[in-house]
Amino acid sequence: MRVCIIRNAEASSNAGLFRIIDALMDIEAKPLTLTRSRFSKSKSGKFIYKPFKYQEQSIPNYELQFKTDFGRGIRNIFQLVLFQFFTILWLLKNRKKFDVIHAFDLDSGIPALICSILTKKKIIYHIADFYIDSRQGIPSRFKKHVRKLEYFIIAKSDATIICTEERKEQIKGSHPKNLYVVHNSPVEQLQIDSINSYANKDKDNSSNLLTLGYVGGLSKNRFINETINFVKNNPQVTLKIAGFGRSEALVKEVAANYNNILYYGRVSYEDALKLYSQCDVMFAMYDPAIPNHKYSAPNKVYEAMMLGLPIIVAKGTGIDILVETEKIGFSIQYSEEEFNSTIKSLMEQKKLLEQIKHNSKEAFKNYSWAKMKKRVQEIYINL
């Protein structure tokens, strides 16, 4: 079985792609990926062959060279339509290269469904983020139409994947043929021994009491500015941060002026895990006022469990229930005051960090990739 995995993102840093590739390789399916370089200076719409290594095997990857402007929300609609147009053309032209399409989110789901209808290929629709709840700036009068479109793709797909049980409520009213829950668990085989060897590096600074870690989107609704404000005023706390987004210029500026703020730019997924292994605490503070954040399932929470690190999340973001139930971190109000007090408390409670580390590793047994991988494989075996 040959599977074309489509995502409107770069391959090298995308954990979701790696998970599906890992599951497929175990059942001797042959994955190829269709991705996009949003950092390309080109808007030519050309796909270049850019394979990458996974578990010592070369994965065919066709990368669309098409720049995007981050943080513009719905104003990127023209670029999105062109991405879909070029993707449809590639899928139709190269339809003999694959048997099944695995599409992440609506922006990839539209070209995938069109190709599926025209070529009779089977399609798996993977909802990492439900579109109308996760994209800012969609006019209210268009939202019901976008919802109907996504429901239509769900109904026509051979299987639909969501990342938590709670997301069943988010897509209530849709009619999937087959619905599966696959948590965003990291692939343990990603050279964990190598990753763990990085632990405790750069912790020889006696003045450092706590190291915070964050890799991901750099935007205001991810609590980046508030965290920076705290670390700037508390030299005994170090912030290791990587990623890109609208707050990137701010992060670069403060990193240049404060020794306890270290910015690593864009990093690969494996390097992100290595960065986290050098930290004491992770945070995934998503603004609960954004609808999609009420059903959040950030990779960071599962990565924290695997690495045995406490994580701080905001109440009302869905994932807070898991954090509280499993006692793997702290669920707090989305406020600068409570975040600051939590960090100050942790600076004085190293024993608590050790207890949470134990809880995290125990909890991870219930969400491990070994379990989630079987669910993905079941989908393909039953096609």
Protein Blocks (a to p, Z undefined) as FASTA:
>chain_A
ZZdddddddfklmmklmmmmmmmmmnopacddddddfkbfbfnhpacdddddeehiacdd
ddddddddehklmmlmmmmmmmmmmmmmmmmmmmmmpmbdcdehjklmmmmmmmmmmnop
acddddfbafklmpghiafklmmmmmmmmmmmmmmpmbdcdfbfklmmmmgoiacfbdcd
ddfbdcfklomlmmmmmgopailbfkbmbdcddeddddfklommmmmmmmmmmmkbccdd
ededjklmmmmmmmmmpmkbccebjadfklmmmmmmmpmbdcdddcfklmklmmgccfkl
mmmmmnopacdddehiljmmmmmmnopaccddddfklmmmmmmmmmmmmmlmmmmmmmmm
mmmmmmgfklmmmmmmmmmmmZZ
